[in-house]
Amino acid sequence: MKKPSYAKNTGKHNADPKVEQTQKTMKTISYFMVIMMMFISFQSKCLGDHWIFSGIRILARDAFAEAMNEKKHEAMKQKQLTG
């Protein structure tokens, strides 16, 4: 997932080897899941259509939520500056 713009410049954290390994594993699993879902969707067209339309709906919902969070963050930042 992409970090929101207000959370990107929060400073550097110490790199923990266990955390890095977990992130690599999760990335590999997510790629494997996409490939597996594509294979299954070729077997069942209705299931593939459901996944596509559900994915589009979820992406739209997440984009809307991210935009709303950005606005809330900017409003809180303005409120802190003006007092």
N, CA, C and O atoms as a GROMACS GRO file, in nm:
protein
  332
    1MET      N    1   0.082  -0.118   0.000
    1MET     CA    2   0.000   0.000   0.000
    1MET      C    3   0.087   0.124   0.000
    1MET      O    4   0.196   0.127   0.057
    2LYS      N    5   0.037   0.225  -0.063
    2LYS     CA    6   0.107   0.352  -0.069
    2LYS      C    7   0.078   0.433   0.057
    2LYS      O    8  -0.036   0.440   0.102
    3LYS      N    9   0.184   0.494   0.114
    3LYS     CA   10   0.165   0.577   0.232
    3LYS      C   11   0.101   0.709   0.191
    3LYS      O   12   0.128   0.761   0.083
    4PRO      N   13   0.014   0.763   0.278
    4PRO     CA   14  -0.040   0.896   0.250
    4PRO      C   15   0.072   1.000   0.251
    4PRO      O   16   0.175   0.979   0.315
    5SER      N   17   0.050   1.110   0.182
    5SER     CA   18   0.155   1.211   0.170
    5SER      C   19   0.195   1.269   0.305
    5SER      O   20   0.311   1.305   0.325
    6TYR      N   21   0.101   1.279   0.399
    6TYR     CA   22   0.135   1.337   0.528
    6TYR      C   23   0.215   1.241   0.616
    6TYR      O   24   0.270   1.284   0.718
    7ALA      N   25   0.223   1.114   0.580
    7ALA     CA   26   0.299   1.018   0.660
    7ALA      C   27   0.433   0.982   0.597
    7ALA      O   28   0.507   0.902   0.655
    8LYS      N   29   0.466   1.038   0.482
    8LYS     CA   30   0.588   0.999   0.412
    8LYS      C   31   0.713   1.053   0.478
    8LYS      O   32   0.813   0.981   0.487
    9ASN      N   33   0.714   1.176   0.523
    9ASN     CA   34   0.834   1.238   0.575
    9ASN      C   35   0.838   1.235   0.728
    9ASN      O   36   0.855   1.338   0.792
   10THR      N   37   0.821   1.117   0.784
   10THR     CA   38   0.819   1.105   0.929
   10THR      C   39   0.954   1.068   0.986
   10THR      O   40   0.965   1.047   1.107
   11GLY      N   41   1.057   1.060   0.904
   11GLY     CA   42   1.191   1.026   0.954
   11GLY      C   43   1.227   0.883   0.922
   11GLY      O   44   1.142   0.803   0.882
   12LYS      N   45   1.350   0.852   0.939
   12LYS     CA   46   1.400   0.717   0.911
   12LYS      C   47   1.386   0.630   1.035
   12LYS      O   48   1.403   0.676   1.148
   13HIS      N   49   1.354   0.506   1.012
   13HIS     CA   50   1.346   0.408   1.120
   13HIS      C   51   1.463   0.312   1.105
   13HIS      O   52   1.516   0.293   0.996
   14ASN      N   53   1.502   0.252   1.214
   14ASN     CA   54   1.608   0.151   1.208
   14ASN      C   55   1.560   0.032   1.128
   14ASN      O   56   1.449  -0.018   1.149
   15ALA      N   57   1.643  -0.013   1.038
   15ALA     CA   58   1.606  -0.127   0.954
   15ALA      C   59   1.624  -0.256   1.034
   15ALA      O   60   1.736  -0.290   1.072
   16ASP      N   61   1.515  -0.324   1.058
   16ASP     CA   62   1.519  -0.451   1.130
   16ASP      C   63   1.518  -0.564   1.027
   16ASP      O   64   1.429  -0.567   0.942
   17PRO      N   65   1.613  -0.656   1.033
   17PRO     CA   66   1.618  -0.764   0.932
   17PRO      C   67   1.490  -0.849   0.930
   17PRO      O   68   1.448  -0.894   0.824
   18LYS      N   69   1.429  -0.870   1.046
   18LYS     CA   70   1.306  -0.950   1.050
   18LYS      C   71   1.193  -0.878   0.978
   18LYS      O   72   1.114  -0.940   0.907
   19VAL      N   73   1.184  -0.747   0.996
   19VAL     CA   74   1.080  -0.668   0.930
   19VAL      C   75   1.101  -0.669   0.780
   19VAL      O   76   1.006  -0.685   0.703
   20GLU      N   77   1.225  -0.652   0.737
   20GLU     CA   78   1.255  -0.654   0.593
   20GLU      C   79   1.220  -0.789   0.532
   20GLU      O   80   1.165  -0.794   0.423
   21GLN      N   81   1.252  -0.898   0.603
   21GLN     CA   82   1.221  -1.033   0.551
   21GLN      C   83   1.071  -1.052   0.543
   21GLN      O   84   1.021  -1.111   0.447
   22THR      N   85   0.998  -1.004   0.643
   22THR     CA   86   0.852  -1.015   0.641
   22THR      C   87   0.793  -0.937   0.524
   22THR      O   88   0.701  -0.985   0.458
   23GLN      N   89   0.845  -0.818   0.498
   23GLN     CA   90   0.796  -0.738   0.385
   23GLN      C   91   0.823  -0.809   0.253
   23GLN      O   92   0.736  -0.809   0.165
   24LYS      N   93   0.940  -0.869   0.237
   24LYS     CA   94   0.971  -0.943   0.114
   24LYS      C   95   0.878  -1.062   0.097
   24LYS      O   96   0.831  -1.090  -0.013
   25THR      N   97   0.852  -1.133   0.207
   25THR     CA   98   0.762  -1.249   0.202
   25THR      C   99   0.621  -1.207   0.163
   25THR      O  100   0.557  -1.271   0.080
   26MET      N  101   0.573  -1.099   0.223
   26MET     CA  102   0.438  -1.052   0.191
   26MET      C  103   0.427  -1.008   0.046
   26MET      O  104   0.324  -1.031  -0.019
   27LYS      N  105   0.532  -0.945  -0.007
   27LYS     CA  106   0.531  -0.903  -0.147
   27LYS      C  107   0.525  -1.026  -0.238
   27LYS      O  108   0.451  -1.026  -0.336
   28THR      N  109   0.604  -1.128  -0.207
   28THR     CA  110   0.604  -1.251  -0.286
   28THR      C  111   0.467  -1.318  -0.281
   28THR      O  112   0.416  -1.362  -0.384
   29ILE      N  113   0.409  -1.326  -0.164
   29ILE     CA  114   0.277  -1.388  -0.149
   29ILE      C  115   0.172  -1.311  -0.228
   29ILE      O  116   0.086  -1.372  -0.292
   30SER      N  117   0.179  -1.178  -0.226
   30SER     CA  118   0.079  -1.101  -0.301
   30SER      C  119   0.091  -1.125  -0.451
   30SER      O  120  -0.011  -1.133  -0.520
   31TYR      N  121   0.213  -1.137  -0.504
   31TYR     CA  122   0.230  -1.169  -0.646
   31TYR      C  123   0.177  -1.309  -0.676
   31TYR      O  124   0.111  -1.330  -0.778
   32PHE      N  125   0.206  -1.404  -0.589
   32PHE     CA  126   0.159  -1.541  -0.609
   32PHE      C  127   0.007  -1.546  -0.608
   32PHE      O  128  -0.054  -1.617  -0.688
   33MET      N  129  -0.056  -1.469  -0.519
   33MET     CA  130  -0.201  -1.469  -0.511
   33MET      C  131  -0.263  -1.413  -0.639
   33MET      O  132  -0.366  -1.464  -0.685
   34VAL      N  133  -0.203  -1.311  -0.697
   34VAL     CA  134  -0.254  -1.255  -0.823
   34VAL      C  135  -0.248  -1.361  -0.933
   34VAL      O  136  -0.344  -1.379  -1.007
   35ILE      N  137  -0.137  -1.430  -0.942
   35ILE     CA  138  -0.122  -1.534  -1.045
   35ILE      C  139  -0.223  -1.646  -1.021
   35ILE      O  140  -0.285  -1.693  -1.116
   36MET      N  141  -0.239  -1.687  -0.897
   36MET     CA  142  -0.334  -1.794  -0.865
   36MET      C  143  -0.477  -1.751  -0.898
   36MET      O  144  -0.555  -1.829  -0.952
   37MET      N  145  -0.512  -1.625  -0.865
   37MET     CA  146  -0.646  -1.576  -0.895
   37MET      C  147  -0.671  -1.568  -1.045
   37MET      O  148  -0.782  -1.595  -1.090
   38MET      N  149  -0.569  -1.531  -1.122
   38MET     CA  150  -0.584  -1.528  -1.268
   38MET      C  151  -0.610  -1.668  -1.322
   38MET      O  152  -0.696  -1.687  -1.408
   39PHE      N  153  -0.537  -1.766  -1.271
   39PHE     CA  154  -0.556  -1.904  -1.314
   39PHE      C  155  -0.697  -1.952  -1.282
   39PHE      O  156  -0.762  -2.014  -1.366
   40ILE      N  157  -0.745  -1.923  -1.161
   40ILE     CA  158  -0.879  -1.966  -1.121
   40ILE      C  159  -0.986  -1.893  -1.202
   40ILE      O  160  -1.088  -1.952  -1.235
   41SER      N  161  -0.962  -1.765  -1.233
   41SER     CA  162  -1.063  -1.689  -1.307
   41SER      C  163  -1.080  -1.741  -1.450
   41SER      O  164  -1.187  -1.725  -1.509
   42PHE      N  165  -0.976  -1.803  -1.506
   42PHE     CA  166  -0.992  -1.864  -1.639
   42PHE      C  167  -1.079  -1.989  -1.631
   42PHE      O  168  -1.139  -2.029  -1.731
   43GLN      N  169  -1.086  -2.049  -1.514
   43GLN     CA  170  -1.169  -2.168  -1.497
   43GLN      C  171  -1.316  -2.132  -1.477
   43GLN      O  172  -1.405  -2.205  -1.521
   44SER      N  173  -1.342  -2.020  -1.410
   44SER     CA  174  -1.478  -1.979  -1.379
   44SER      C  175  -1.495  -1.831  -1.416
   44SER      O  176  -1.444  -1.744  -1.346
   45LYS      N  177  -1.564  -1.804  -1.524
   45LYS     CA  178  -1.580  -1.666  -1.573
   45LYS      C  179  -1.659  -1.580  -1.476
   45LYS      O  180  -1.626  -1.462  -1.458
   46CYS      N  181  -1.761  -1.633  -1.413
   46CYS     CA  182  -1.841  -1.554  -1.319
   46CYS      C  183  -1.757  -1.512  -1.198
   46CYS      O  184  -1.768  -1.399  -1.151
   47LEU      N  185  -1.676  -1.601  -1.151
   47LEU     CA  186  -1.590  -1.568  -1.037
   47LEU      C  187  -1.488  -1.461  -1.076
   47LEU      O  188  -1.460  -1.370  -0.998
   48GLY      N  189  -1.434  -1.471  -1.196
   48GLY     CA  190  -1.340  -1.370  -1.245
   48GLY      C  191  -1.406  -1.234  -1.256
   48GLY      O  192  -1.348  -1.133  -1.218
   49ASP      N  193  -1.529  -1.230  -1.309
   49ASP     CA  194  -1.602  -1.103  -1.319
   49ASP      C  195  -1.629  -1.044  -1.181
   49ASP      O  196  -1.617  -0.923  -1.161
   50HIS      N  197  -1.666  -1.129  -1.088
   50HIS     CA  198  -1.691  -1.083  -0.952
   50HIS      C  199  -1.565  -1.020  -0.893
   50HIS      O  200  -1.571  -0.914  -0.832
   51TRP      N  201  -1.451  -1.086  -0.910
   51TRP     CA  202  -1.325  -1.033  -0.856
   51TRP      C  203  -1.289  -0.899  -0.920
   51TRP      O  204  -1.243  -0.807  -0.852
   52ILE      N  205  -1.310  -0.889  -1.051
   52ILE     CA  206  -1.277  -0.764  -1.120
   52ILE      C  207  -1.363  -0.649  -1.069
   52ILE      O  208  -1.311  -0.543  -1.033
   53PHE      N  209  -1.494  -0.668  -1.066
   53PHE     CA  210  -1.583  -0.561  -1.024
   53PHE      C  211  -1.570  -0.529  -0.875
   53PHE      O  212  -1.582  -0.413  -0.835
   54SER      N  213  -1.544  -0.630  -0.794
   54SER     CA  214  -1.521  -0.604  -0.652
   54SER      C  215  -1.391  -0.526  -0.633
   54SER      O  216  -1.384  -0.436  -0.550
   55GLY      N  217  -1.290  -0.561  -0.710
   55GLY     CA  218  -1.163  -0.490  -0.702
   55GLY      C  219  -1.176  -0.344  -0.741
   55GLY      O  220  -1.119  -0.257  -0.676
   56ILE      N  221  -1.251  -0.318  -0.847
   56ILE     CA  222  -1.274  -0.180  -0.890
   56ILE      C  223  -1.348  -0.102  -0.782
   56ILE      O  224  -1.314   0.013  -0.753
   57ARG      N  225  -1.449  -0.164  -0.722
   57ARG     CA  226  -1.525  -0.098  -0.616
   57ARG      C  227  -1.436  -0.068  -0.495
   57ARG      O  228  -1.444   0.040  -0.437
   58ILE      N  229  -1.352  -0.162  -0.458
   58ILE     CA  230  -1.263  -0.143  -0.343
   58ILE      C  231  -1.161  -0.034  -0.372
   58ILE      O  232  -1.132   0.047  -0.284
   59LEU      N  233  -1.106  -0.031  -0.493
   59LEU     CA  234  -1.010   0.074  -0.528
   59LEU      C  235  -1.074   0.212  -0.522
   59LEU      O  236  -1.013   0.308  -0.473
   60ALA      N  237  -1.197   0.223  -0.570
   60ALA     CA  238  -1.268   0.351  -0.566
   60ALA      C  239  -1.295   0.392  -0.420
   60ALA      O  240  -1.278   0.509  -0.384
   61ARG      N  241  -1.337   0.297  -0.338
   61ARG     CA  242  -1.363   0.327  -0.197
   61ARG      C  243  -1.235   0.372  -0.127
   61ARG      O  244  -1.238   0.468  -0.051
   62ASP      N  245  -1.124   0.303  -0.151
   62ASP     CA  246  -0.997   0.340  -0.088
   62ASP      C  247  -0.947   0.475  -0.134
   62ASP      O  248  -0.893   0.552  -0.055
   63ALA      N  249  -0.964   0.505  -0.263
   63ALA     CA  250  -0.922   0.636  -0.314
   63ALA      C  251  -1.003   0.747  -0.249
   63ALA      O  252  -0.948   0.851  -0.213
   64PHE      N  253  -1.133   0.726  -0.233
   64PHE     CA  254  -1.219   0.824  -0.167
   64PHE      C  255  -1.178   0.843  -0.021
   64PHE      O  256  -1.170   0.956   0.027
   65ALA      N  257  -1.153   0.732   0.049
   65ALA     CA  258  -1.113   0.741   0.190
   65ALA      C  259  -0.979   0.811   0.205
   65ALA      O  260  -0.961   0.889   0.298
   66GLU      N  261  -0.886   0.784   0.115
   66GLU     CA  262  -0.756   0.850   0.120
   66GLU      C  263  -0.769   1.000   0.098
   66GLU      O  264  -0.704   1.079   0.166
   67ALA      N  265  -0.853   1.040   0.003
   67ALA     CA  266  -0.875   1.182  -0.022
   67ALA      C  267  -0.938   1.250   0.099
   67ALA      O  268  -0.901   1.362   0.134
   68MET      N  269  -1.031   1.184   0.163
   68MET     CA  270  -1.095   1.241   0.282
   68MET      C  271  -0.994   1.252   0.397
   68MET      O  272  -0.996   1.352   0.469
   69ASN      N  273  -0.907   1.154   0.414
   69ASN     CA  274  -0.806   1.160   0.519
   69ASN      C  275  -0.706   1.272   0.493
   69ASN      O  276  -0.662   1.338   0.587
   70GLU      N  277  -0.672   1.294   0.367
   70GLU     CA  278  -0.582   1.405   0.332
   70GLU      C  279  -0.645   1.538   0.371
   70GLU      O  280  -0.579   1.625   0.428
   71LYS      N  281  -0.775   1.554   0.341
   71LYS     CA  282  -0.846   1.678   0.375
   71LYS      C  283  -0.851   1.697   0.526
   71LYS      O  284  -0.829   1.808   0.575
   72LYS      N  285  -0.879   1.590   0.600
   72LYS     CA  286  -0.884   1.600   0.747
   72LYS      C  287  -0.747   1.639   0.803
   72LYS      O  288  -0.737   1.721   0.894
   73HIS      N  289  -0.642   1.580   0.747
   73HIS     CA  290  -0.508   1.611   0.794
   73HIS      C  291  -0.474   1.758   0.768
   73HIS      O  292  -0.419   1.825   0.855
   74GLU      N  293  -0.506   1.806   0.649
   74GLU     CA  294  -0.480   1.947   0.617
   74GLU      C  295  -0.560   2.040   0.708
   74GLU      O  296  -0.508   2.144   0.750
   75ALA      N  297  -0.684   2.005   0.738
   75ALA     CA  298  -0.766   2.088   0.827
   75ALA      C  299  -0.708   2.090   0.968
   75ALA      O  300  -0.706   2.195   1.032
   76MET      N  301  -0.660   1.976   1.017
   76MET     CA  302  -0.599   1.971   1.150
   76MET      C  303  -0.470   2.052   1.152
   76MET      O  304  -0.440   2.120   1.250
   77LYS      N  305  -0.394   2.043   1.043
   77LYS     CA  306  -0.268   2.119   1.033
   77LYS      C  307  -0.296   2.269   1.035
   77LYS      O  308  -0.227   2.345   1.104
   78GLN      N  309  -0.397   2.312   0.960
   78GLN     CA  310  -0.436   2.454   0.959
   78GLN      C  311  -0.483   2.499   1.097
   78GLN      O  312  -0.450   2.609   1.142
   79LYS      N  313  -0.560   2.414   1.164
   79LYS     CA  314  -0.612   2.448   1.295
   79LYS      C  315  -0.498   2.465   1.396
   79LYS      O  316  -0.502   2.554   1.481
   80GLN      N  317  -0.396   2.380   1.385
   80GLN     CA  318  -0.280   2.391   1.475
   80GLN      C  319  -0.201   2.518   1.447
   80GLN      O  320  -0.150   2.581   1.539
   81LEU      N  321  -0.191   2.555   1.320
   81LEU     CA  322  -0.115   2.676   1.284
   81LEU      C  323  -0.187   2.802   1.329
   81LEU      O  324  -0.123   2.897   1.376
   82THR      N  325  -0.318   2.804   1.314
   82THR     CA  326  -0.393   2.925   1.349
   82THR      C  327  -0.428   2.930   1.497
   82THR      O  328  -0.456   3.037   1.550
   83GLY      N  329  -0.426   2.817   1.562
   83GLY     CA  330  -0.449   2.814   1.707
   83GLY      C  331  -0.588   2.804   1.739
   83GLY      O  332  -0.624   2.800   1.857
   0.00000   0.00000   0.00000
